[in-house]
Amino acid sequence: MESGPAIFAGVVFALFGGALLVWTGTRVRRGEPVALGVNQVASAALAGAAGVLALGLAAYCLTRL
């Protein structure tokens, strides 16, 4: 992978994953729903898994330089 696109993709994945985890954690801590009309535990688990997956993709992209 060329280094320019790998750095860009890694930074985008890292920002998205980090922001999603912070947002999900804040919503859960306040007792607010993560997604409307969905079980709170299931939506928090799915959003958390998506955030961790995005951070994993960021790590993969940034280690392929």
C-alpha positions, 0 to 999 in steps of 0.5 A: 500500500502506498504510504499517503493513502494508508496514512489517510485511511488510518487516520480516518479510521482512528478518528471515527473509531475513537469518536464512536467509542467516546459517544457510545460511552457517554450515552451509556453513562448518562442512561440515554439510548444509543439508537432509538427503538432498539434494546440499549444493551444490544445497540451499545454492544454493536456500536462498541464493536464497530468502534473497536473494529474501526480502531483495528482497521486504523492500526492495520493501515498504519502498520502497513507503511 
